[in-house]
Amino acid sequence: MSTSEEHVALARELAALVERRVVDPLEILFGDGDPVGPVRERLRIEAEVWAAQLLGPDGRTAVGAAARLIAALYPGDGPFDPPDAWWGTAFGRAVARRAGHPGREAVPFSTAGAMLGITRQGVHDLVKRAKLDRHPDGGVTTRSIQERLNRPQERHAARHDHR
């Protein structure tokens, strides 16, 4: 997937996610008419900006955008811990590359596989070959996952290796 295709997919996904989780509930609460029409228009623009921030060269901006979006879209009293399938979404892939797993120093092998787009066995192989770091308390370090995802050849190959 090219960078522009990745940007378009991420912007579309973010717009749909914010619409479903934030705007649609507001429309239900506000009732008749089109009270959220301007919000929907602004959302399309903001989704483009968020995608550019998440995929852009500034790591601090990317991590900040990821944190804001996660806080708004996945509120809760506990730490953010999405299901493994979430890491296969455009947003999940961007978060994995730019922020790792927010709030987690290590993740189980199955989650590492989901973040990398490979099987759990593929993760075991990479750990055995010292391509990923095992955490002393178990699992794989999120830092090593993030480093692997940010290797230029991995960004394009990660979805196809070790399946």
LODREN-838461 format. One record per residue: residue number from 1; residue in three letters; x, y negated, z of N, C-alpha, C, CB in turn. Coordinates in pm, 1 decimal, decimal comma, always signed. Each point is the difference from the previous one (the first is absolute). Last residue first. Glycine has a CB too. Layout:
residues N
{NUM; Ala; {X; Y; Z}; {X; Y; Z}; {X; Y; Z}; {X; Y; Z}}
...
//
This chain:
residues 163
{163; Arg; {+292,0; +1570,0; +792,9}; {-143,1; +38,2; +9,1}; {-11,4; +148,9; -10,0}; {-74,0; -216,8; -101,0}}
{162; His; {+480,0; -94,6; +80,0}; {-29,5; +93,2; +108,9}; {-146,0; +32,8; +16,6}; {+196,5; -87,4; +109,9}}
{161; Asp; {-109,1; -339,3; -409,4}; {+98,4; +91,3; +57,7}; {-61,2; +90,2; +105,1}; {+175,9; -167,9; -44,9}}
{160; His; {-407,7; -200,1; -190,3}; {+12,7; +122,5; -80,0}; {+95,0; +102,1; +59,3}; {-49,3; -136,5; -197,1}}
{159; Arg; {-60,6; -320,0; +353,2}; {-131,1; +63,4; -15,5}; {+12,1; +134,7; -73,2}; {-107,8; -228,4; -3,5}}
{158; Ala; {+495,9; -56,5; +74,6}; {-54,0; +51,9; +126,7}; {-131,7; +74,5; -16,6}; {+112,2; -187,9; +114,0}}
{157; Ala; {+169,4; -62,0; -450,7}; {-0,4; +145,7; +3,7}; {-73,3; +57,0; +120,3}; {+213,7; -6,5; -121,1}}
{156; His; {-144,7; -468,1; +33,0}; {-70,4; +54,1; -116,2}; {-12,7; +151,7; +6,0}; {+84,2; -191,8; -133,3}}
{155; Arg; {+135,9; -49,6; +477,3}; {-127,6; -70,6; -18,4}; {-78,9; +59,5; -114,1}; {+102,4; -208,0; +88,7}}
{154; Glu; {+346,7; +350,7; +14,7}; {-106,7; +63,7; +76,4}; {-134,9; -66,2; -23,0}; {+168,2; +63,8; +170,0}}
{153; Gln; {+247,0; -230,2; -355,6}; {-45,5; +120,1; -70,0}; {-114,6; +67,6; +72,5}; {+229,1; +30,0; -89,0}}
{152; Pro; {-33,5; -423,0; +292,8}; {-61,9; -25,9; -131,3}; {-50,2; +124,4; -71,8}; {+148,2; -193,8; -16,5}}
{151; Arg; {-144,3; +153,1; +545,6}; {+105,2; +29,9; -96,4}; {-61,4; -14,0; -138,4}; {+122,3; +157,8; +160,6}}
{150; Asn; {-383,4; -197,5; +235,1}; {+52,8; -123,0; -58,8}; {+121,5; +21,4; -88,7}; {-86,3; -117,2; +196,7}}
{149; Leu; {-136,7; +469,5; +52,0}; {-98,6; -59,3; -91,1}; {+53,8; -123,2; -71,7}; {-179,6; +86,4; +148,1}}
{148; Arg; {+446,1; +119,4; +184,6}; {-12,2; +87,3; -117,5}; {-97,7; -58,8; -101,6}; {+51,7; +200,0; +143,7}}
{147; Glu; {-4,3; -420,0; +268,7}; {+122,4; -13,4; -79,6}; {-7,6; +84,4; -126,5}; {+130,5; -43,9; +209,2}}
{146; Gln; {-481,6; +87,8; +101,0}; {-4,4; -130,3; -66,0}; {+123,7; -20,7; -88,1}; {-134,0; -92,0; +192,8}}
{145; Ile; {+123,6; +474,1; +74,2}; {-104,2; +9,1; -103,4}; {-3,0; -129,3; -80,7}; {-136,7; +157,1; +144,3}}
{144; Ser; {+414,3; -144,9; +229,4}; {+57,5; +78,1; -109,7}; {-100,8; +19,1; -113,9}; {+148,4; +117,7; +165,4}}
{143; Arg; {-293,6; -344,6; +223,3}; {+104,6; -78,2; -65,6}; {+57,6; +77,6; -118,1}; {+54,2; -114,1; +218,2}}
{142; Thr; {-361,8; +317,1; +74,9}; {-66,6; -82,7; -101,3}; {+102,2; -84,8; -74,4}; {-209,5; -5,4; +139,3}}
{141; Thr; {+319,4; +491,0; +80,8}; {+0,6; -144,0; +29,9}; {-67,3; -77,5; -112,2}; {+211,7; +26,4; +133,2}}
{140; Val; {-350,2; +478,1; +5,3}; {+93,6; -68,8; -87,6}; {-4,5; -148,1; +32,9}; {-28,9; +173,5; -183,1}}
{139; Gly; {-93,0; +278,6; +513,2}; {-46,9; -73,5; -117,3}; {+114,9; -63,9; -76,1}; {-214,7; -42,7; +117,2}}
{138; Gly; {+298,7; +131,3; +398,3}; {-77,1; +75,8; -97,9}; {-47,3; -87,8; -114,7}; {-71,7; +153,8; +181,5}}
{137; Asp; {+362,3; -293,6; +181,5}; {-122,1; +47,9; +65,6}; {-89,1; +80,8; -93,8}; {+11,0; -198,0; +149,2}}
{136; Pro; {+401,0; -4,5; -304,8}; {+33,2; +87,5; +113,2}; {-122,5; +57,8; +71,8}; {+206,1; -133,9; +27,4}}
{135; His; {-220,4; +18,7; -553,2}; {-2,6; -77,5; +123,8}; {+30,7; +93,6; +116,5}; {-169,0; -164,3; -96,6}}
{134; Arg; {+334,6; +203,9; -431,0}; {-88,2; +58,1; +101,2}; {+9,1; -88,8; +124,0}; {+30,3; +238,9; -90,8}}
{133; Asp; {+70,2; -393,2; -429,6}; {+48,7; +19,7; +136,2}; {-107,8; +59,3; +89,3}; {+156,9; -190,9; -31,0}}
{132; Leu; {-39,4; +235,6; -524,0}; {-88,2; -66,1; +95,3}; {+52,1; +33,7; +139,1}; {-202,7; +11,0; -157,3}}
{131; Lys; {+449,0; +150,9; -179,9}; {-51,3; -110,4; -81,7}; {-105,3; -79,9; +77,2}; {+45,4; +133,6; -209,4}}
{130; Ala; {+217,5; +290,3; +317,4}; {+39,8; -128,2; +59,7}; {-37,5; -119,7; -88,3}; {+187,9; +119,1; +114,2}}
{129; Arg; {-299,6; +364,5; -165,5}; {+108,7; -52,1; -85,0}; {+48,9; -136,7; +47,1}; {-95,6; +126,9; -192,4}}
{128; Lys; {-266,0; +81,9; +417,5}; {+107,5; +101,4; +0,9}; {+121,4; -49,6; -79,0}; {-172,5; +184,2; +19,4}}
{127; Val; {-218,1; -444,5; -30,2}; {+62,3; -7,6; +132,3}; {+119,2; +95,1; +6,0}; {-221,8; -61,2; +105,6}}
{126; Leu; {-38,0; +76,9; -491,8}; {+75,2; -126,3; +5,5}; {+68,4; -18,9; +135,5}; {-161,7; -99,7; -163,7}}
{125; Asp; {-122,7; +474,9; +105,6}; {+118,0; +12,4; -85,8}; {+86,1; -126,1; +6,4}; {-128,2; +153,8; -151,6}}
{124; His; {-287,2; -159,4; +375,2}; {+93,8; +90,7; +67,8}; {+129,2; +12,9; -80,5}; {-193,4; +126,8; +101,5}}
{123; Val; {-152,7; -362,5; -304,8}; {+59,0; -78,2; +109,2}; {+101,3; +85,5; +75,4}; {-211,4; -137,6; +21,4}}
{122; Gly; {-39,4; +350,6; -350,3}; {+95,7; -92,5; -61,1}; {+69,5; -85,5; +104,3}; {-139,4; -3,8; -205,6}}
{121; Gln; {-212,3; +278,2; +341,5}; {+120,1; +79,4; -26,9}; {+108,0; -85,9; -65,0}; {-141,8; +206,0; -25,2}}
{120; Arg; {-278,6; -395,9; +88,2}; {+65,3; +14,5; +129,9}; {+130,2; +79,7; -17,0}; {-225,3; -9,6; +119,3}}
{119; Thr; {+67,1; -242,5; -556,2}; {-54,7; +97,3; +92,8}; {+76,8; -2,3; +131,8}; {-73,4; +142,4; -193,2}}
{118; Ile; {+30,9; -594,2; -99,3}; {+52,9; +133,5; -22,3}; {-63,7; +95,5; +101,5}; {+219,6; -94,3; -90,0}}
{117; Gly; {-241,3; -403,6; +61,3}; {-68,8; +57,1; -115,5}; {+53,3; +137,3; -36,3}; {-41,1; -229,5; -82,5}}
{116; Leu; {+152,8; -84,1; +458,4}; {+92,1; +15,0; -112,3}; {-66,7; +53,7; -126,3}; {+179,2; +37,3; +165,5}}
{115; Met; {-423,0; -93,2; +241,7}; {+60,6; -130,5; -26,7}; {+90,9; +4,6; -122,2}; {-12,0; -52,2; +244,0}}
{114; Ala; {-179,3; +454,7; -87,9}; {-103,5; -86,8; -57,1}; {+58,2; -136,6; -35,5}; {-176,0; +120,3; +134,1}}
{113; Gly; {+458,6; +181,0; +87,7}; {-28,9; +45,7; -135,3}; {-103,5; -87,1; -68,7}; {+56,2; +230,2; +71,2}}
{112; Ala; {+33,8; -311,0; +379,2}; {+115,2; -40,7; -81,6}; {-22,0; +41,9; -145,2}; {+153,8; +20,3; +200,3}}
{111; Thr; {-464,9; +129,5; +109,0}; {-18,8; -143,0; -28,0}; {+115,6; -53,0; -84,3}; {-127,2; -27,7; +216,1}}
{110; Ser; {+158,6; +471,4; -72,9}; {-113,8; -12,4; -92,6}; {-25,0; -146,2; -36,0}; {-102,4; +207,8; +98,0}}
{109; Phe; {+435,1; -101,2; +226,2}; {+42,7; +34,9; -135,8}; {-114,6; -16,1; -100,0}; {+167,9; +160,1; +96,2}}
{108; Pro; {-193,1; -466,7; +342,0}; {+9,2; +143,6; -28,7}; {+38,2; +24,4; -146,8}; {-172,3; +45,5; +179,2}}
{107; Val; {+343,5; -500,9; +42,2}; {-128,9; +59,4; -36,7}; {+19,1; +150,0; -21,6}; {-78,1; -217,6; -107,0}}
{106; Ala; {+330,6; -254,6; +363,0}; {+8,0; +129,0; -68,5}; {-141,0; +50,2; -27,9}; {+220,9; +53,6; +112,4}}
{105; Glu; {-159,3; -478,7; +69,1}; {+141,5; +21,1; -30,2}; {+20,2; +129,7; -78,2}; {+62,4; -127,0; +207,8}}
{104; Arg; {-499,9; -221,3; -168,4}; {+48,0; +136,9; +22,1}; {+146,1; +10,0; -42,0}; {-232,7; +92,9; -36,5}}
{103; Gly; {-57,8; -490,8; -13,1}; {-6,8; +41,1; +139,2}; {+50,3; +139,9; +29,2}; {-187,9; -150,3; +16,4}}
{102; Pro; {+70,7; +51,5; -514,9}; {-5,4; -104,6; +103,3}; {-13,2; +59,2; +140,1}; {-103,9; -154,2; -167,0}}
{101; His; {+344,7; +366,6; -254,7}; {-124,1; +29,3; +71,9}; {-6,9; -99,9; +114,3}; {+1,4; +250,3; -61,8}}
{100; Gly; {+255,7; -416,1; -354,7}; {+7,0; +133,4; +59,2}; {-134,8; +34,1; +60,5}; {+247,1; -25,7; +46,5}}
{99; Ala; {-145,8; -377,4; -299,9}; {-8,4; -5,0; +146,3}; {+21,9; +135,4; +65,6}; {-155,8; -189,5; -23,9}}
{98; Arg; {+188,0; +113,8; -462,0}; {+37,3; -128,4; +57,1}; {+4,3; -1,5; +151,9}; {-98,7; -102,4; -198,8}}
{97; Arg; {-18,9; +498,2; -69,6}; {+125,6; -56,1; -51,8}; {+44,6; -122,3; +77,1}; {-59,5; +86,7; -223,3}}
{96; Ala; {-358,1; +111,9; +333,8}; {+108,5; +94,6; +27,9}; {+134,4; -56,6; -44,6}; {-160,8; +191,0; -25,3}}
{95; Val; {-230,9; -431,5; -83,7}; {+32,1; -10,7; +142,3}; {+117,5; +91,8; +33,8}; {-241,1; -56,4; +53,2}}
{94; Ala; {+71,0; +84,4; -488,4}; {+67,1; -128,9; +20,1}; {+41,0; -17,2; +146,2}; {-132,8; -99,0; -189,7}}
{93; Arg; {-119,9; +480,2; +77,1}; {+134,4; +8,4; -58,4}; {+77,7; -129,4; +21,3}; {-86,3; +161,1; -171,0}}
{92; Gly; {-366,8; -153,7; +308,4}; {+82,8; +87,2; +83,4}; {+142,2; +11,3; -52,0}; {-204,1; +126,3; +60,8}}
{91; Phe; {-112,4; -357,9; -324,2}; {+33,4; -75,4; +120,6}; {+90,3; +82,8; +91,4}; {-218,5; -124,7; -16,5}}
{90; Ala; {+52,4; +338,2; -364,9}; {+92,3; -106,7; -40,5}; {+44,1; -82,5; +121,2}; {-110,4; -9,1; -226,8}}
{89; Thr; {-27,0; +507,6; +335,6}; {-66,1; -114,3; -64,0}; {+104,3; -104,0; -39,2}; {-210,9; +41,3; +133,5}}
{88; Gly; {+308,8; +363,7; +114,2}; {-4,0; +17,9; -144,9}; {-70,8; -112,2; -73,6}; {+4,5; +241,1; +41,1}}
{87; Trp; {+24,2; -198,9; +440,6}; {+131,9; -36,9; -53,6}; {+7,6; +18,8; -151,1}; {+101,4; +63,9; +218,4}}
{86; Trp; {-488,2; +69,6; +36,5}; {+8,6; -146,7; -17,2}; {+131,7; -41,3; -63,5}; {-147,9; -29,7; +198,5}}
{85; Ala; {+51,1; +484,0; -59,1}; {-45,1; -34,8; -135,5}; {+11,2; -149,9; -27,6}; {-155,5; +195,0; +7,2}}
{84; Asp; {+246,5; -10,5; +433,2}; {+107,9; +18,1; -98,0}; {-41,0; -42,1; -141,0}; {+85,6; +187,1; +139,3}}
{83; Pro; {-329,5; -429,5; +266,4}; {+12,4; +139,3; -43,2}; {+106,3; +9,8; -109,9}; {-243,6; +45,2; +59,2}}
{82; Pro; {+304,5; -445,9; +290,0}; {-92,4; +44,1; -105,2}; {+14,9; +148,2; -30,4}; {+7,6; -228,8; -96,5}}
{81; Asp; {+98,3; -116,6; +496,3}; {+44,7; +134,3; -33,4}; {-93,3; +58,8; -104,9}; {+98,4; +31,3; +231,0}}
{80; Phe; {+18,1; -491,7; +108,3}; {-41,5; +35,0; -135,5}; {+59,0; +136,1; -35,8}; {-14,3; -245,1; -67,0}}
{79; Pro; {-83,4; +121,6; +586,5}; {+92,8; -28,7; -109,3}; {-56,1; +46,0; -134,4}; {+190,9; +21,3; +160,4}}
{78; Gly; {-556,5; -144,5; +204,1}; {+121,7; +80,4; -0,3}; {+91,6; -39,3; -113,8}; {-125,4; +186,7; +104,5}}
{77; Asp; {-302,4; -388,5; -41,5}; {+69,7; -18,8; +126,5}; {+131,6; +76,1; +5,2}; {-219,7; -33,1; +109,1}}
{76; Gly; {-10,4; -173,2; -567,2}; {-21,0; +105,2; +97,9}; {+81,0; -27,6; +124,9}; {-44,5; +163,7; -183,1}}
{75; Pro; {-56,5; -308,7; -388,7}; {+9,0; -42,0; +140,1}; {-24,8; +118,4; +93,1}; {-76,1; -231,3; -63,6}}
{74; Tyr; {+177,1; +155,0; -449,3}; {-2,4; +119,7; +83,5}; {+11,4; -37,8; +148,2}; {+102,9; +133,9; -188,2}}
{73; Leu; {-109,6; -466,5; -159,4}; {-75,6; +106,9; -64,3}; {-15,7; +125,8; +84,9}; {+81,3; -89,7; -213,1}}
{72; Ala; {+167,0; -311,3; +353,3}; {-134,8; -41,6; -39,8}; {-84,9; +116,2; -50,3}; {+93,2; -222,5; -56,9}}
{71; Ala; {+365,4; +292,3; +180,7}; {-73,4; -49,3; +117,4}; {-144,4; -35,5; -34,7}; {+215,1; -87,0; +94,0}}
{70; Ile; {+76,7; +212,0; -445,0}; {-31,6; +115,2; +85,1}; {-82,2; -44,6; +120,2}; {+211,5; +115,5; -73,4}}
{69; Leu; {-51,6; -453,9; -208,8}; {-102,0; +80,7; -66,2}; {-40,5; +120,0; +84,8}; {+90,6; -73,0; -220,6}}
{68; Arg; {+263,4; -200,5; +373,7}; {-126,9; -73,8; +0,4}; {-112,6; +82,4; -60,7}; {+127,2; -213,9; -15,7}}
{67; Ala; {+312,2; +394,4; +2,8}; {-50,9; -6,3; +137,9}; {-134,7; -71,0; +6,4}; {+235,5; -0,6; +84,5}}
{66; Ala; {-6,4; +13,2; -498,5}; {-47,0; +133,9; +37,1}; {-62,8; -2,5; +138,9}; {+178,9; +104,5; -143,3}}
{65; Ala; {+28,7; -496,8; -4,0}; {-124,8; +23,5; -73,8}; {-58,4; +136,2; +36,2}; {+82,5; -145,1; -188,7}}
{64; Gly; {+337,4; +41,2; +370,8}; {-104,4; -85,9; +57,1}; {-134,2; +20,3; -68,4}; {+175,0; -166,3; +58,3}}
{63; Val; {+202,3; +385,3; -233,4}; {-37,4; +60,8; +127,9}; {-110,6; -81,6; +66,4}; {+233,5; +92,4; +27,3}}
{62; Ala; {-54,1; -268,1; -424,2}; {-69,8; +125,7; -26,8}; {-47,6; +64,2; +129,4}; {+138,5; +32,4; -205,7}}
{61; Thr; {+131,8; -416,8; +233,6}; {-132,8; -34,9; -51,3}; {-82,3; +126,2; -23,3}; {+93,9; -207,6; -107,6}}
{60; Arg; {+351,5; +267,3; +229,0}; {-76,3; -55,9; +112,4}; {-141,3; -35,8; -42,7}; {+211,6; -88,2; +99,6}}
{59; Gly; {+95,2; +241,1; -434,8}; {-41,7; +103,9; +92,4}; {-83,3; -51,3; +115,8}; {+202,5; +121,2; -63,0}}
{58; Asp; {-127,4; -302,4; -448,9}; {+18,6; -45,1; +137,6}; {-57,4; +102,2; +98,8}; {-9,0; -239,8; -78,1}}
{57; Pro; {-19,4; +276,2; -415,4}; {+135,8; +20,4; +50,8}; {+20,7; -35,6; +148,1}; {+73,5; -44,5; -229,9}}
{56; Gly; {-562,5; +219,7; +17,8}; {+103,7; -97,7; -30,6}; {+132,2; +25,0; +70,1}; {-180,1; -159,8; -35,0}}
{55; Leu; {-264,9; +387,1; +72,6}; {+91,4; +56,5; -98,6}; {+119,5; -89,1; -29,8}; {-193,2; +116,7; -97,0}}
{54; Leu; {-156,3; -242,0; +407,0}; {+36,7; +136,5; +37,1}; {+105,2; +59,7; -93,2}; {-228,4; +28,3; +93,6}}
{53; Gln; {+46,6; -459,8; -190,3}; {+79,4; -3,2; +123,2}; {+48,2; +139,6; +38,1}; {-130,1; -200,0; +76,8}}
{52; Ala; {-160,7; +158,0; -443,5}; {+130,3; -58,9; -32,4}; {+89,9; -3,9; +123,8}; {-107,8; -138,4; -181,4}}
{51; Ala; {-334,2; +279,5; +243,1}; {+73,7; +99,5; -78,4}; {+139,7; -52,0; -34,6}; {-217,2; +87,8; -94,5}}
{50; Trp; {-75,6; -385,8; +307,9}; {+44,3; +106,2; +91,5}; {+81,1; +105,3; -73,8}; {-201,8; -39,6; +142,7}}
{49; Val; {+5,6; -299,6; -404,1}; {+108,2; -53,9; +83,9}; {+53,3; +108,2; +92,9}; {-102,7; -229,7; -10,5}}
{48; Glu; {-273,0; +335,0; -247,0}; {+116,9; -15,5; -87,8}; {+120,9; -48,5; +79,3}; {-151,8; -49,9; -194,2}}
{47; Ala; {-257,2; +66,7; +415,8}; {+48,0; +136,2; -24,0}; {+122,7; -1,6; -90,6}; {-233,9; +88,0; +28,1}}
{46; Glu; {+3,5; -494,2; +51,5}; {+82,2; +42,2; +114,6}; {+55,1; +140,8; -19,6}; {-137,1; -146,9; +149,1}}
{45; Ile; {-165,2; -23,3; -470,6}; {+126,0; -75,2; -3,1}; {+93,2; +49,1; +110,4}; {-119,4; -201,2; -94,9}}
{44; Arg; {-313,5; +379,9; +83,5}; {+71,7; +43,0; -120,8}; {+136,6; -68,3; -7,8}; {-219,8; +36,6; -119,3}}
{43; Leu; {-77,3; -169,1; +465,5}; {+59,4; +130,7; +23,8}; {+80,7; +47,6; -120,7}; {-189,1; +54,0; +154,4}}
{42; Arg; {-81,9; -446,7; -171,0}; {+130,9; -22,7; +63,1}; {+73,1; +132,2; +21,5}; {-89,9; -206,2; +113,3}}
{41; Glu; {-349,9; +229,3; -277,3}; {+86,2; -66,1; -99,0}; {+140,7; -20,6; +54,8}; {-200,8; -114,7; -96,9}}
{40; Arg; {-125,5; +283,4; +390,3}; {+35,2; +100,5; -101,3}; {+92,2; -60,3; -106,3}; {-219,9; +117,2; +39,7}}
{39; Val; {+43,8; -406,3; +281,5}; {+98,7; +87,6; +62,3}; {+45,0; +106,1; -100,4}; {-103,1; -39,7; +228,1}}
{38; Pro; {-247,6; -254,4; -349,0}; {+131,5; -65,7; -2,9}; {+110,8; +85,7; +62,5}; {-118,4; -219,2; +10,0}}
{37; Gly; {-325,7; +396,5; +8,6}; {+48,6; -14,7; -137,4}; {+135,4; -68,2; -7,5}; {-234,9; -9,6; -74,4}}
{36; Val; {-74,2; +120,0; +459,7}; {+141,4; +38,0; -5,0}; {+58,1; -9,2; -141,4}; {-40,9; +150,5; +194,7}}
{35; Pro; {-426,4; -247,0; -72,6}; {+82,0; -75,5; +93,1}; {+149,4; +32,4; -7,7}; {-197,8; -8,1; +146,1}}
{34; Asp; {-257,6; +59,6; -425,0}; {+136,8; +42,6; -30,0}; {+96,1; -75,3; +91,8}; {-60,8; +50,2; -242,2}}
{33; Gly; {-480,7; +103,0; +318,6}; {+78,9; -93,2; -78,8}; {+135,8; +59,7; -32,3}; {-119,3; -192,3; +106,2}}
{32; Asp; {-129,4; +376,6; +337,0}; {-43,2; -40,6; -134,0}; {+92,8; -101,1; -66,0}; {-230,9; +43,7; +72,9}}
{31; Gly; {+447,0; +196,7; +350,3}; {-132,4; +15,0; -58,1}; {-16,1; -54,0; -140,3}; {-81,0; -11,0; +226,2}}
{30; Phe; {+448,1; +63,9; +142,6}; {-50,1; -131,8; -37,6}; {-134,3; +4,8; -70,2}; {+233,4; -73,4; -17,8}}
{29; Leu; {-1,8; +477,9; +153,0}; {-30,8; -82,2; +117,3}; {-65,3; -132,9; -36,8}; {+191,6; +106,9; +115,8}}
{28; Ile; {-41,1; +183,3; -461,8}; {-110,3; +63,5; +73,1}; {-41,9; -87,2; +118,6}; {+83,0; +228,6; -69,6}}
{27; Glu; {+293,8; -362,1; -168,0}; {-119,5; -18,6; -82,3}; {-122,7; +60,7; +68,5}; {+142,9; +2,4; -208,0}}
{26; Leu; {+276,1; +68,9; +402,8}; {-42,3; -139,5; +17,1}; {-127,6; -27,3; -78,2}; {+238,8; -69,1; +33,0}}
{25; Pro; {-34,3; +493,2; -85,3}; {-66,6; -14,8; +130,6}; {-45,0; -144,2; +27,6}; {+138,8; +190,1; +83,7}}
{24; Asp; {+104,3; -117,5; -487,0}; {-131,7; +65,4; -1,6}; {-69,5; -7,2; +136,1}; {+84,2; +153,3; -178,6}}
{23; Val; {+364,5; -318,1; +146,5}; {-98,4; -83,7; -68,1}; {-139,6; +62,7; -0,7}; {+184,5; -89,2; -141,7}}
{22; Val; {+187,2; +332,9; +346,5}; {-19,7; -132,5; +58,6}; {-117,3; -75,4; -63,6}; {+244,4; -6,5; +49,2}}
{21; Arg; {-98,4; +460,6; -177,3}; {+14,8; -2,6; +146,1}; {-32,3; -134,5; +63,7}; {+171,7; +172,6; -27,4}}
{20; Arg; {-195,0; -91,0; -458,2}; {-76,4; +104,4; +67,6}; {+2,8; -14,7; +152,4}; {+50,6; +150,9; -191,6}}
{19; Glu; {+209,7; -446,7; -76,0}; {-141,7; -18,1; -30,0}; {-85,8; +99,2; +78,3}; {+60,7; -83,4; -228,8}}
{18; Val; {+403,0; +126,8; +249,9}; {-45,5; -115,7; +78,2}; {-148,0; -25,1; -24,7}; {+230,4; -101,0; -10,6}}
{17; Leu; {-37,0; +442,2; -245,8}; {+4,1; +34,8; +141,8}; {-50,2; -114,6; +87,8}; {+192,2; +152,8; -47,3}}
{16; Ala; {-142,5; -220,3; -419,1}; {-111,4; +92,0; +27,3}; {-6,9; +35,4; +148,4}; {+21,3; +92,8; -232,3}}
{15; Ala; {+340,7; -358,1; +87,3}; {-125,7; -73,5; -16,3}; {-119,1; +89,5; +34,3}; {+106,0; -143,2; -178,6}}
{14; Leu; {+318,9; +344,5; +173,3}; {-15,4; -90,8; +113,9}; {-131,1; -77,4; -8,0}; {+248,8; -20,1; +14,7}}
{13; Glu; {-135,2; +298,3; -378,6}; {-30,1; +79,5; +118,3}; {-22,0; -89,7; +121,8}; {+135,0; +189,6; -94,4}}
{12; Arg; {+2,9; -393,7; -307,0}; {-136,3; +53,7; -12,4}; {-41,2; +77,0; +124,7}; {+30,6; +13,9; -247,5}}
{11; Ala; {+414,4; -166,9; +223,9}; {-92,6; -112,9; +13,9}; {-145,4; +47,2; -8,7}; {+173,2; -153,3; -99,8}}
{10; Leu; {+164,7; +473,6; +19,6}; {-2,1; -41,2; +139,8}; {-98,4; -114,3; +21,9}; {+238,2; +72,8; +23,5}}
{9; Ala; {-164,5; +77,0; -465,1}; {-67,2; +104,8; +77,8}; {-12,0; -40,9; +146,2}; {+88,2; +174,3; -157,8}}
{8; Val; {+155,8; -461,5; -124,8}; {-142,0; -0,7; -36,5}; {-76,8; +103,2; +82,6}; {+59,2; -74,8; -233,7}}
{7; His; {+409,8; +65,8; +281,1}; {-60,4; -121,7; +53,7}; {-150,6; -2,5; -26,3}; {+217,3; -121,7; -34,9}}
{6; Glu; {+33,5; +466,7; -157,9}; {-6,5; +19,9; +144,3}; {-67,6; -121,0; +66,7}; {+210,0; +143,5; -8,4}}
{5; Glu; {-116,4; -170,7; -446,6}; {-109,9; +94,9; +22,2}; {-20,1; +25,2; +149,2}; {+47,8; +108,0; -222,3}}
{4; Ser; {+318,0; -372,5; +99,1}; {-125,1; -72,5; -24,1}; {-121,7; +90,9; +17,5}; {+121,9; -151,4; -158,3}}
{3; Thr; {+307,4; +344,2; +199,8}; {-23,9; -94,7; +108,8}; {-130,4; -75,1; -20,2}; {+246,0; -23,5; +31,6}}
{2; Ser; {-220,6; +505,6; -253,8}; {+79,9; -121,8; -6,0}; {-35,7; -92,3; +116,4}; {+14,5; +20,0; -251,0}}
{1; Met; {-39,1; +527,4; +232,4}; {-85,3; -117,6; +0,0}; {+89,6; -123,5; +0,0}; {-186,5; +123,5; +122,8}}
//
